[in-house]
Amino acid sequence: MRTLTLNQFKALLFSALFLALQSCVVTPGQWKNDQISSGKRDDFHQLNTTALKYLKANDPKGLKAVLSKEMIEAGNDREVELISNRLTDNEYKLLDEYYVVHKYKDTDTVRVKDGSVNRYALLYPYEATEMYMAYFIPEKSPNKYMLSLVYAKLNYGWKIVKMELEPYTINGKTAPELFNLAKEQYAKKEIQAAQLNTMLAVTCFKPGAYWQYPDEIDAGKFYTQVHDEVNAKYRYPLVLRELATGPLLLRIYNKNTDDGYSCPVVYYMTHFDVKDTTEVKKENLKVREAVIKLMPGIDKGKKYILYSAFNKEPNGYESVDHFDMTQKLN
């Protein structure tokens, strides 16, 4: 039997160690959806299955099994409850997923690679050499909330390091789609409608963790511009002079309805007693015509317009009587 010298033994040991380390090395890069190797993707999906089970059950204690130590220390009972409500109301599906391996300990980016209206980039901080990001949306509901689960491979396993629930679509449209609609309305001089839809767009320009739409900055500038023009054109309170009864417009804003839509709400003052609902309803039919004529486009693409009639201007420190009416559009 051959006896190894000390130097030969060291060389052999080094070679074995080198090969062992090489087997653990992962190549830096970014992989999306089916670009992720099937075995690794199956492992990630199992992590998601476990996390979603505890989230849907509103079980923050069970969820600790897949949370990082920092997430556990921060506490997340309220966040888990809100996510649980969404998961219970709607069945969620995986929209996109990313597996990334950092080359350097620094901020990294998944770049925009197509020209579609809903293109987006991911700008994410370094949490570990290997990270996995999963984005889920409900299969139904016009107003969708996106659930983001971000994992990092820590020295004690794959753990969630970030978890978010944010608006993704409103009235079935994403932020870029709402922004495009607002620009089309503005070009047709439908500035109140453009303002309302830009407000909706701004609301869902950050649907996911590290999510970046290219048009976000332009949308913010556009909103400021349109907001200023609306304030200059419609100076509230505004008398609807074409109506003999002289109702007074107070404000218009967006509101979410119980069936998952967002629609304009029109506040106005009437000279009829709001308890006399027959007269208020009769006048409201004329108010509807006057508002759409004055502010063209606010009814387009909407399911409802809501109206609230007051005898006294509402304020933030007392309850004011009012009568609510709903105009169904489609």
ZAVEXMI-959356 format. One line per field, with one value per residue: residue number from 0; residue in one letter; y, x, z of N, C-alpha, C in turn. Coordinates in steps of 0.001 Angstrom, whole numbers. Layout:
<vexvexs>
k = (NUM;...)
r = (A;...)
n_c2 = (Y;...)
n_c1 = (X;...)
n_c3 = (Z;...)
ca_c2 = (Y;...)
ca_c1 = (X;...)
ca_c3 = (Z;...)
c_c2 = (Y;...)
c_c1 = (X;...)
c_c3 = (Z;...)
</vexvexs>
This chain:
<vexvexs>
k = (0;1;2;3;4;5;6;7;8;9;10;11;12;13;14;15;16;17;18;19;20;21;22;23;24;25;26;27;28;29;30;31;32;33;34;35;36;37;38;39;40;41;42;43;44;45;46;47;48;49;50;51;52;53;54;55;56;57;58;59;60;61;62;63;64;65;66;67;68;69;70;71;72;73;74;75;76;77;78;79;80;81;82;83;84;85;86;87;88;89;90;91;92;93;94;95;96;97;98;99;100;101;102;103;104;105;106;107;108;109;110;111;112;113;114;115;116;117;118;119;120;121;122;123;124;125;126;127;128;129;130;131;132;133;134;135;136;137;138;139;140;141;142;143;144;145;146;147;148;149;150;151;152;153;154;155;156;157;158;159;160;161;162;163;164;165;166;167;168;169;170;171;172;173;174;175;176;177;178;179;180;181;182;183;184;185;186;187;188;189;190;191;192;193;194;195;196;197;198;199;200;201;202;203;204;205;206;207;208;209;210;211;212;213;214;215;216;217;218;219;220;221;222;223;224;225;226;227;228;229;230;231;232;233;234;235;236;237;238;239;240;241;242;243;244;245;246;247;248;249;250;251;252;253;254;255;256;257;258;259;260;261;262;263;264;265;266;267;268;269;270;271;272;273;274;275;276;277;278;279;280;281;282;283;284;285;286;287;288;289;290;291;292;293;294;295;296;297;298;299;300;301;302;303;304;305;306;307;308;309;310;311;312;313;314;315;316;317;318;319;320;321;322;323;324;325;326;327;328;329)
r = (M;R;T;L;T;L;N;Q;F;K;A;L;L;F;S;A;L;F;L;A;L;Q;S;C;V;V;T;P;G;Q;W;K;N;D;Q;I;S;S;G;K;R;D;D;F;H;Q;L;N;T;T;A;L;K;Y;L;K;A;N;D;P;K;G;L;K;A;V;L;S;K;E;M;I;E;A;G;N;D;R;E;V;E;L;I;S;N;R;L;T;D;N;E;Y;K;L;L;D;E;Y;Y;V;V;H;K;Y;K;D;T;D;T;V;R;V;K;D;G;S;V;N;R;Y;A;L;L;Y;P;Y;E;A;T;E;M;Y;M;A;Y;F;I;P;E;K;S;P;N;K;Y;M;L;S;L;V;Y;A;K;L;N;Y;G;W;K;I;V;K;M;E;L;E;P;Y;T;I;N;G;K;T;A;P;E;L;F;N;L;A;K;E;Q;Y;A;K;K;E;I;Q;A;A;Q;L;N;T;M;L;A;V;T;C;F;K;P;G;A;Y;W;Q;Y;P;D;E;I;D;A;G;K;F;Y;T;Q;V;H;D;E;V;N;A;K;Y;R;Y;P;L;V;L;R;E;L;A;T;G;P;L;L;L;R;I;Y;N;K;N;T;D;D;G;Y;S;C;P;V;V;Y;Y;M;T;H;F;D;V;K;D;T;T;E;V;K;K;E;N;L;K;V;R;E;A;V;I;K;L;M;P;G;I;D;K;G;K;K;Y;I;L;Y;S;A;F;N;K;E;P;N;G;Y;E;S;V;D;H;F;D;M;T;Q;K;L;N)
n_c2 = (-1195;2201;4889;8170;11216;14053;16470;15570;14620;16990;18290;16632;16874;19585;19608;18074;19678;21942;20988;20396;22914;24101;22751;23984;26507;29073;30357;33800;35694;36268;34978;34406;33256;30499;30284;29618;26832;23639;21958;23686;25584;24128;23755;26397;26912;25221;26491;28796;27660;26831;29314;30722;29134;29573;32333;32653;31381;33180;32997;34007;32919;30329;31147;32061;30078;30388;32907;35490;36210;38927;39763;38420;39613;42213;42015;41248;40876;42391;42922;40320;39674;41434;40513;37932;38401;39266;36998;35241;36355;36241;33977;33562;33827;32971;35537;36571;35425;35521;34440;35289;35688;37272;39092;40936;42456;44446;46884;45661;45087;44101;44498;46444;44805;44754;46311;46638;48034;47473;46949;46516;47168;45703;46911;46038;45571;44217;41270;38745;36420;34736;35210;35169;36176;36496;37202;37687;37747;38308;36114;37053;40040;43488;45482;44838;43543;43217;40625;40447;38340;38073;36278;35279;33505;32591;31982;30175;29041;29289;32193;34465;37848;40151;41364;42302;43999;45516;47908;46793;46710;48922;49142;47169;47946;48495;50624;51916;51608;53071;55565;56031;56148;58453;60382;60278;61236;63792;64896;65165;67226;66550;67212;66914;64242;63150;63897;62393;59750;59819;60125;57607;56042;56832;55783;53029;52663;51447;48478;46144;44752;46411;47023;48740;50912;52343;54762;56109;58504;60427;60275;61329;64009;64732;64466;66587;68754;68459;68538;71177;72552;71702;72785;75449;75713;74658;76090;75468;76217;75406;76727;75140;76590;76194;74795;75483;75215;75639;73940;73270;72462;70723;69051;66538;63221;60071;56833;53625;50893;48464;46201;46006;48050;51252;54506;57766;60190;62544;65383;67554;70491;70907;72781;71619;69894;67292;65208;65074;62989;62423;64835;65453;63323;63750;66201;65340;63807;65749;66993;65040;65059;67646;67615;65712;67002;69303;68234;66382;62921;61806;59745;57712;54407;53715;52092;53098;56301;58036;59967;62460;64289;67304;69499;71152;72191;69581;68718;68080;67599;67120;65247;65348;65575;63747;62649;59771;58701;56464;56252;54025;52970;51004)
n_c1 = (843;575;2194;1249;2992;3405;3036;1759;-576;-1725;-2134;-4027;-6134;-6713;-7604;-9933;-11427;-11663;-13196;-15538;-16345;-16731;-18970;-20925;-21061;-22897;-23970;-23850;-26743;-30018;-33243;-36420;-39704;-40447;-37797;-36377;-34791;-36400;-36331;-35416;-37400;-39637;-38983;-39119;-41829;-42923;-42153;-43727;-46295;-46386;-46097;-48383;-50393;-50281;-50673;-53247;-54731;-54547;-52451;-50060;-48157;-47581;-46547;-44049;-42225;-41287;-40243;-37732;-35390;-35374;-37832;-39563;-38940;-39769;-42518;-45741;-48471;-50821;-50452;-50469;-53105;-54504;-53623;-54596;-57356;-57625;-56760;-58718;-61012;-60561;-59281;-55879;-53267;-50063;-48307;-45784;-42388;-39085;-35732;-32718;-29209;-26718;-23905;-22303;-22134;-24416;-26894;-29187;-30662;-33511;-33964;-36110;-37400;-39064;-41523;-44094;-47140;-47409;-44870;-42159;-39590;-37382;-35993;-33908;-32660;-29597;-30024;-29154;-26844;-28299;-31602;-35197;-38137;-41598;-44695;-48072;-51467;-55049;-57389;-59847;-61923;-62117;-60621;-57564;-55324;-51865;-49816;-46680;-43963;-40830;-37914;-34857;-31764;-30546;-28108;-29462;-31336;-33864;-35731;-38489;-37984;-39214;-42519;-45422;-48545;-50240;-52097;-52816;-54409;-57048;-60417;-59999;-57719;-54208;-51659;-50071;-51919;-54135;-52944;-52369;-55009;-55869;-54250;-55253;-57845;-57253;-56198;-58513;-59642;-60989;-60656;-61321;-62076;-59643;-58047;-59189;-58658;-55881;-55299;-56115;-54259;-51814;-52201;-51735;-49117;-47045;-47193;-45895;-43218;-40222;-40935;-40981;-42455;-41817;-43123;-43737;-42646;-43275;-46055;-46579;-45793;-47590;-50010;-49847;-49894;-52442;-54119;-53764;-54874;-57533;-58343;-58178;-60125;-62549;-63957;-64663;-67063;-69367;-71874;-74567;-75823;-77563;-79660;-82742;-83182;-80763;-78506;-75420;-72214;-69777;-67470;-65522;-64503;-62655;-63972;-63981;-66166;-68367;-68496;-66072;-65151;-63961;-65214;-66473;-67382;-69817;-70226;-72742;-74695;-78115;-81157;-83447;-84937;-83025;-84349;-86662;-86928;-88112;-88258;-85553;-84490;-85726;-84586;-81950;-81742;-81544;-79247;-77348;-77246;-76302;-73782;-72309;-72305;-70911;-68513;-67187;-66673;-66317;-67994;-67224;-66148;-66746;-68564;-70401;-71690;-71563;-73689;-73967;-76180;-76433;-77601;-76114;-72750;-70402;-68001;-64917;-65294;-67820;-70905;-72842;-76056;-77113;-78131;-77785;-77240;-77182;-75939;-76263;-74190;-73361)
n_c3 = (0;-865;714;1566;1304;3531;2153;-167;925;1892;-503;-1713;124;-155;-2802;-2583;-887;-2469;-4601;-3224;-2406;-4867;-5759;-4328;-5276;-6867;-9962;-10734;-11620;-13161;-13128;-14512;-13907;-15917;-16606;-14429;-12994;-12997;-10684;-8640;-8793;-7994;-5313;-4404;-4815;-2953;-628;-924;-795;1866;3210;2264;3276;6084;6071;4935;6892;8876;10771;12512;14243;13264;10842;11446;10981;8418;8314;8466;11141;11704;10632;12349;14811;14303;14283;12996;13100;12472;9752;8730;9280;7560;5059;5187;5078;2426;1011;1741;668;-2088;-4563;-4914;-7383;-8764;-10234;-11263;-10849;-9494;-9476;-8126;-8209;-6606;-7817;-6628;-3357;-3318;-4366;-6777;-10039;-11911;-15179;-17413;-20189;-22361;-24529;-23645;-22274;-19595;-18677;-16387;-13935;-11463;-8594;-6258;-2896;-1517;175;605;-909;-2599;-3713;-3779;-5350;-5211;-6716;-6221;-7380;-7141;-8777;-9563;-9282;-9839;-8594;-7675;-5232;-4839;-3606;-2224;-1730;-489;-440;1154;1012;3871;6532;8004;6416;3740;3999;4552;3924;3325;3042;1453;776;-1673;-3764;-7065;-9463;-10499;-11097;-12960;-14332;-14654;-13145;-15276;-17393;-16498;-16374;-19094;-20043;-18709;-19935;-22532;-22069;-21180;-23496;-24918;-23630;-21324;-18469;-15724;-15579;-16367;-14216;-12103;-12944;-13053;-10378;-9485;-10858;-9674;-7184;-7488;-8420;-7128;-6788;-5963;-3944;-4443;-7018;-10113;-12287;-15477;-16066;-13750;-12551;-14504;-14377;-11849;-12208;-14198;-12840;-10985;-12744;-14016;-11793;-10910;-13086;-12995;-10535;-11206;-13169;-12114;-9588;-6428;-3837;-6475;-8405;-10013;-12467;-14575;-13589;-12179;-9484;-8303;-7189;-5415;-6237;-4362;-4087;-5853;-5871;-5732;-4865;-3346;-3988;-2437;-4044;-5270;-7052;-8249;-8132;-9209;-6744;-6059;-4259;-3192;-2449;-1679;-1989;-1194;1535;2808;3902;2549;414;-2026;-3546;-3586;-5056;-7537;-8303;-8428;-10760;-12704;-11837;-12392;-15227;-15622;-14373;-15879;-18314;-17662;-16825;-18852;-19627;-17098;-16606;-18236;-18708;-16136;-13511;-11782;-10685;-7731;-5659;-3164;-1369;423;3053;4482;4403;4495;7062;8835;11538;12574;12320;9432;8096;5212;1915;55;-3298;-6088;-9325;-11828;-14401;-16263)
ca_c2 = (0;3402;5861;9544;12174;15125;17438;14937;14563;18348;18589;15862;17484;20851;19303;17628;20844;22815;20401;20537;24314;24365;22190;24878;27807;29327;31348;35023;35904;36539;34068;34742;32252;29186;30275;29012;25374;23023;21489;24832;26218;23307;24059;27720;26811;24596;27584;29633;26909;26898;30693;31069;28383;30285;33661;32532;30961;34249;32292;34593;32029;29313;31803;32290;29018;30813;34308;35783;36644;40346;39858;37959;40624;43409;41796;41426;40318;43172;42704;38968;39722;42086;39597;36819;38843;39276;35619;34589;36925;35887;32983;34226;33045;33521;36348;36488;35038;35764;33893;36107;35407;38492;39016;41786;42860;45797;46939;45092;45456;43362;45573;46368;44178;44759;47609;46580;49106;47052;46578;47027;46723;45458;47472;45380;45643;42939;40632;37556;36132;34192;35738;34719;37104;35953;38199;37020;38607;37531;35752;37876;41353;44570;46142;43753;43826;42290;40132;40212;37564;38121;35351;35310;32301;32986;30846;29234;28572;30263;32860;35690;39053;41274;40912;43495;43900;46858;47920;46444;47252;49582;49008;46248;48539;48746;52031;52472;51657;54214;56772;56220;56587;59842;61231;60341;62126;65154;65354;65508;68304;66004;67331;66362;62788;62848;64005;61257;58535;59943;59830;56150;55502;57087;54884;51667;52653;50640;47308;45065;45087;46750;47129;50078;51192;53440;56002;56588;59911;61239;60297;62268;65367;64935;64671;67958;69660;68363;68986;72649;73015;71441;73779;76754;75724;74405;76693;75055;75651;75775;76705;74613;77672;75779;74244;76547;74990;76136;73118;73780;71404;70925;68346;65249;62397;58641;55997;52202;50357;47153;45125;45996;49042;52625;55371;59146;60592;63961;66025;68827;70995;71131;73621;70764;69172;65955;64232;64997;62236;62459;66032;65356;62386;64404;67171;64636;63396;66903;67202;64077;65564;68866;67272;65055;68031;70208;67485;65238;61810;61194;58549;56725;53325;53569;51308;53956;57592;58193;61351;62722;65601;67878;70822;71893;71703;68644;69102;66954;67511;66794;64474;66202;64780;63742;61580;59181;58114;55786;56219;52877;53365;49845)
ca_c1 = (0;1399;2061;1314;3794;2587;2672;774;-1846;-2272;-2624;-5255;-7163;-7084;-8398;-11271;-12134;-11975;-14329;-16735;-16778;-17215;-20317;-21871;-21040;-23984;-23591;-24640;-27681;-31421;-34117;-37839;-40723;-39982;-36351;-35849;-34722;-37625;-36154;-35355;-38718;-40508;-38645;-39665;-43291;-43254;-42049;-44918;-47449;-46345;-46365;-49776;-51255;-50322;-51241;-54698;-55315;-54283;-51682;-48714;-47230;-47139;-45795;-42669;-41373;-40703;-39839;-36402;-35389;-35726;-39271;-40225;-38739;-40537;-43947;-46510;-49819;-51821;-50214;-50940;-54573;-54964;-53361;-55531;-58660;-57578;-56651;-60008;-62011;-60271;-58237;-54697;-52409;-48724;-48195;-44391;-41427;-37703;-34634;-31548;-27956;-25917;-22470;-21672;-23001;-24853;-28237;-29221;-31860;-34042;-34263;-37251;-36897;-40036;-42155;-45519;-47589;-47252;-43488;-41681;-38281;-37274;-34789;-33966;-31434;-28946;-30416;-28308;-26340;-29432;-32915;-36343;-39256;-42838;-45765;-49361;-52645;-56299;-57860;-61013;-62020;-61556;-59605;-56714;-54171;-50770;-49070;-45260;-43179;-39420;-37124;-33400;-31127;-29732;-27329;-30374;-32325;-34637;-36695;-39107;-37373;-40114;-43882;-46233;-49845;-50477;-52990;-52226;-55316;-58286;-61377;-59439;-56594;-52977;-51264;-49769;-53138;-54914;-52207;-52621;-56396;-55932;-53644;-56216;-58927;-56718;-56079;-59875;-60048;-61801;-59613;-61748;-61964;-58208;-57525;-59667;-57945;-54473;-55281;-56167;-52981;-50790;-52484;-51223;-47838;-46098;-47987;-45097;-41934;-39144;-41552;-40829;-42956;-41045;-43896;-44159;-42273;-44080;-47431;-46624;-45739;-48843;-51066;-49724;-50340;-53895;-54739;-53760;-55820;-58884;-58626;-58357;-61367;-63723;-63722;-65724;-68343;-69708;-73326;-75069;-76761;-78578;-80787;-83475;-83109;-79471;-77640;-74058;-71208;-68800;-66223;-65619;-63336;-62825;-64326;-64146;-67474;-68314;-68344;-64731;-64902;-63725;-66072;-66524;-68395;-70132;-70847;-73369;-75721;-79428;-82048;-84510;-84603;-82566;-85323;-87694;-86167;-88780;-87803;-84101;-84268;-86143;-83547;-80706;-81733;-81049;-77857;-76530;-77060;-75499;-72413;-71654;-72114;-69875;-67258;-67317;-65748;-66222;-68840;-66683;-65392;-67124;-69769;-71347;-71331;-72272;-74041;-74378;-76812;-76355;-78177;-75041;-71465;-69762;-66690;-64234;-65435;-69185;-71692;-73787;-77071;-77021;-78873;-76911;-77887;-76246;-76269;-75647;-73808;-73323)
ca_c3 = (0;-1005;1804;1076;2064;4128;1113;-1045;1673;1916;-1860;-1905;967;-783;-4000;-2153;-362;-3611;-5327;-2390;-2463;-6221;-5904;-3650;-5928;-7804;-10957;-10646;-12715;-12859;-13856;-14323;-14212;-16363;-16771;-13205;-13156;-12473;-9317;-7737;-8819;-7151;-3919;-4098;-4750;-1679;355;-1086;-303;3330;3632;1961;4201;7354;5850;4744;8172;9848;11799;12569;14953;12314;9770;11903;10445;7141;8419;8975;12542;11724;10416;13571;15842;13949;14529;11761;13295;11740;8333;8440;9301;6326;3950;5353;4579;956;525;1997;-248;-3473;-4807;-5465;-8267;-8960;-11455;-11698;-9818;-9889;-8676;-8441;-7504;-6679;-8105;-5626;-2243;-3663;-4949;-8114;-10787;-13060;-16127;-18323;-21417;-23458;-24714;-23307;-21397;-18200;-18390;-15103;-13474;-10028;-7986;-4956;-2100;-1220;1433;663;-2254;-3353;-3327;-4576;-5212;-5775;-6740;-6366;-7535;-7162;-10111;-9869;-8639;-10658;-7784;-7192;-4379;-5075;-2451;-2505;-767;-866;358;1040;1537;5006;7038;8657;5459;2961;4868;4035;4479;3026;2722;1217;115;-2214;-4933;-8363;-10483;-10080;-12200;-13937;-15051;-13903;-13086;-16606;-18209;-16008;-16778;-20529;-20174;-18257;-20965;-23639;-21657;-21138;-24883;-25357;-22724;-20234;-17451;-14440;-15724;-16396;-12851;-11313;-13330;-12660;-8948;-9357;-11331;-8662;-6059;-7694;-9119;-6350;-6385;-5390;-3346;-5384;-8348;-10687;-13625;-16064;-16187;-12431;-12345;-15428;-13880;-10732;-12768;-14922;-11856;-10473;-13804;-14202;-10548;-10918;-14104;-12487;-9496;-11852;-13959;-11284;-8278;-5518;-4301;-7843;-8603;-11284;-12801;-15544;-12834;-11491;-8033;-7857;-6341;-5287;-6203;-3288;-4409;-6548;-5557;-6000;-3717;-3637;-3632;-1783;-5018;-5822;-8094;-7815;-8932;-8736;-5769;-6214;-3095;-3537;-1525;-2279;-1188;-668;2760;2420;4393;1515;-583;-3331;-4257;-3783;-6159;-8779;-8652;-8714;-12157;-13466;-11413;-13131;-16587;-15575;-13992;-17007;-19330;-17164;-16669;-19768;-19488;-15762;-16592;-19171;-18099;-14733;-13286;-11063;-10092;-6463;-5321;-1789;-1266;1764;3309;5127;3898;5434;7580;9435;12993;13000;11370;8713;7404;3758;1261;-949;-4464;-6974;-10733;-12479;-15755;-17153)
c_c2 = (1244;4369;7275;10380;13254;16111;16872;14881;15943;18712;17883;16464;18786;20621;18890;18805;21770;22305;20538;21951;24642;23869;23085;26231;27924;30456;32598;35178;36156;35629;34358;33572;30937;29150;29646;27498;24709;22562;22616;25513;25438;23592;25412;27661;26135;25615;28462;28952;26986;28293;31063;30333;29137;31675;33590;32177;32043;33679;32853;33721;30946;29893;32022;31237;29430;32273;34429;36251;38103;40551;39448;39011;41876;43267;42086;40907;41050;42959;41329;38942;40328;41180;38423;37190;38805;37853;34851;35059;36457;34807;33678;33274;33743;34265;36223;36068;35205;35071;34667;35664;36620;38197;39815;42061;44292;45720;46407;45403;44396;44420;45335;45848;44143;46122;47633;47669;48762;46574;47190;46485;46405;46030;47000;45497;44252;42448;39382;37301;35602;34754;35201;35659;36551;36989;37511;38061;37743;37248;36611;39182;42426;45360;45068;44285;42768;41909;39834;39411;37525;37255;35609;34009;32711;31780;29851;28857;29688;30843;34115;36891;40293;40725;42157;43139;45295;46794;47654;46948;47948;49602;48165;46770;48739;50245;52600;52564;52829;55529;57063;56713;58054;60787;61357;61296;63579;65735;65762;66602;67834;66005;66796;64833;62364;62914;62799;59984;58606;59677;58319;55519;55647;56135;53510;51624;51877;49363;46232;45559;45271;46968;48565;50125;52378;54787;56651;58073;60821;61350;61285;63704;65708;65205;66093;68965;69661;68849;70515;73190;72806;72488;75154;76832;75565;74917;76385;76022;76262;75626;76124;75534;77255;75114;75357;76433;75350;75248;73572;72609;71730;70270;67067;64470;60936;57884;54548;51724;48950;46012;45218;46936;50375;53539;56793;59345;62100;64447;67337;69197;71269;72020;72835;70095;67742;64862;64081;64289;62253;63639;65983;64436;63018;65401;66461;64169;64514;67218;66277;64584;66765;68553;66644;66042;68956;69530;66237;64176;61151;59934;57426;55672;53103;52740;52147;55379;57719;59669;61421;64144;66054;69154;71750;71317;70783;69148;67902;66769;67267;65999;65373;65309;64872;62590;61084;58529;57529;55801;55039;53216;52195;48571)
c_c1 = (878;1121;2231;2232;2870;2133;1633;-601;-2525;-2869;-3940;-6410;-7657;-7969;-9820;-12098;-12550;-13185;-15625;-17275;-17346;-18639;-21372;-21965;-22209;-23567;-24452;-25557;-29085;-32280;-35573;-38721;-40113;-38504;-35672;-35865;-35879;-37475;-36146;-36715;-39714;-40255;-39225;-41182;-43741;-43151;-43298;-46162;-47530;-46707;-47825;-50744;-51400;-50942;-52761;-55397;-55169;-53546;-50254;-47703;-46688;-46252;-44331;-41706;-40691;-40274;-38403;-36506;-35807;-37229;-40033;-40124;-39574;-42016;-44761;-47941;-50868;-51678;-50717;-52466;-55121;-54763;-54333;-56905;-58705;-57550;-57954;-61066;-61825;-59191;-57060;-53893;-51061;-48682;-46790;-43517;-40018;-36753;-33392;-30363;-27058;-24467;-21696;-22656;-23449;-26281;-28185;-30570;-32220;-34556;-35559;-36745;-37914;-40708;-43620;-45885;-47355;-45832;-43059;-40292;-38380;-35946;-34760;-32628;-30848;-29413;-29584;-27824;-27452;-30739;-33988;-37507;-40483;-43948;-47087;-50476;-53902;-56738;-59044;-60933;-61371;-60478;-58755;-55588;-53110;-50108;-47643;-44645;-41746;-38627;-35636;-32845;-30126;-28965;-28178;-31539;-32992;-35729;-37253;-38471;-38218;-41450;-44755;-47563;-50223;-51403;-52245;-53093;-56491;-59205;-60788;-58239;-55400;-52665;-50912;-50999;-54025;-54261;-52435;-54034;-56528;-55344;-54568;-57358;-58465;-56615;-57437;-60483;-61033;-60938;-60044;-61664;-60499;-57618;-57929;-58900;-56453;-54324;-55301;-54838;-51905;-50954;-51845;-49952;-46767;-46799;-47191;-43801;-40884;-39633;-41417;-41377;-42177;-41769;-44234;-43846;-43097;-45524;-47575;-46623;-47054;-49984;-51028;-50247;-51862;-54634;-54833;-54769;-57267;-59260;-58860;-59693;-62610;-63456;-64906;-65831;-68770;-71209;-73660;-76196;-77835;-79777;-81442;-83365;-81746;-78665;-76184;-73068;-70142;-67453;-66532;-64342;-63646;-63165;-64470;-65512;-67313;-68105;-67028;-64465;-64538;-64540;-66061;-67645;-68579;-70844;-71477;-74404;-77001;-80254;-83253;-84027;-84214;-83493;-86499;-87073;-86802;-88292;-86307;-83785;-84626;-85082;-82263;-80623;-81205;-79601;-76929;-76220;-76127;-74030;-71668;-71416;-70964;-68504;-67310;-66262;-65737;-67078;-68273;-65854;-65706;-68400;-70842;-70788;-72190;-72514;-74438;-74891;-76820;-77187;-77149;-73723;-70806;-68393;-66104;-64448;-66860;-69894;-72749;-74765;-76903;-77861;-78034;-77716;-76826;-76773;-75530;-75404;-73786;-73310)
c_c3 = (0;140;1250;1951;2604;3068;152;-374;1690;551;-2137;-1115;373;-1999;-3639;-1656;-1484;-4377;-4546;-2452;-3837;-6409;-5265;-4330;-6902;-8731;-10807;-11857;-12214;-13732;-13498;-14740;-14705;-16735;-15543;-13383;-12415;-11023;-8316;-7652;-7962;-5669;-3506;-3946;-3453;-553;301;-531;1221;3825;3426;2884;5527;7209;5722;6053;9240;11067;11858;13300;14021;11234;10157;11346;9150;7147;8905;10425;12653;11525;11669;14657;15579;14268;13281;11880;12467;10237;7906;8383;8002;5112;3998;4802;3055;390;721;1014;-1683;-3541;-5493;-6336;-8401;-10289;-12045;-10526;-10368;-8916;-9089;-7592;-7703;-7019;-7068;-4511;-2476;-4190;-6376;-8758;-11816;-14020;-16908;-19657;-22550;-23512;-24350;-22304;-19928;-17866;-17055;-14818;-11986;-9551;-6544;-4213;-1874;146;1685;-758;-3148;-2810;-4272;-4288;-5917;-5629;-7090;-6530;-7520;-8593;-10533;-9078;-9507;-9917;-7118;-6302;-4635;-3750;-2891;-1372;-1277;102;150;1622;2613;5527;7816;7743;4668;3855;4193;4737;4193;2574;2593;559;-351;-3425;-6239;-9523;-9806;-11289;-13339;-14694;-14119;-13905;-14467;-17501;-17789;-16422;-18255;-20781;-19791;-19303;-22176;-23303;-21633;-22546;-25447;-24475;-21648;-18967;-16082;-14464;-15710;-14997;-12009;-11652;-13025;-11170;-8709;-9778;-10275;-7480;-6241;-8528;-8361;-5876;-5658;-4798;-4446;-6814;-8856;-12106;-14195;-16047;-14843;-12223;-13237;-14946;-12725;-11211;-13470;-13948;-11307;-11484;-13933;-12963;-10516;-11924;-13657;-11442;-10088;-12588;-13104;-9873;-7362;-4352;-5634;-8057;-9979;-11748;-13801;-14880;-12034;-9976;-7452;-6924;-6453;-5207;-5157;-3595;-5165;-6239;-5877;-4720;-4172;-3167;-3052;-2776;-5793;-6979;-7452;-8717;-8378;-7718;-5905;-4955;-3565;-2480;-2299;-1368;-675;613;2384;2955;3425;307;-1971;-4156;-4542;-4949;-7503;-9235;-9075;-10162;-13052;-13109;-12196;-14534;-16597;-15272;-15162;-18154;-18942;-17132;-17546;-19481;-18128;-15656;-17458;-18430;-16635;-14621;-12607;-10962;-8839;-6193;-3850;-1716;189;1841;3945;4657;4917;5876;8329;10915;13470;11912;10746;7952;5888;3221;80;-2063;-5396;-8410;-11368;-13940;-16725;-16338)
</vexvexs>
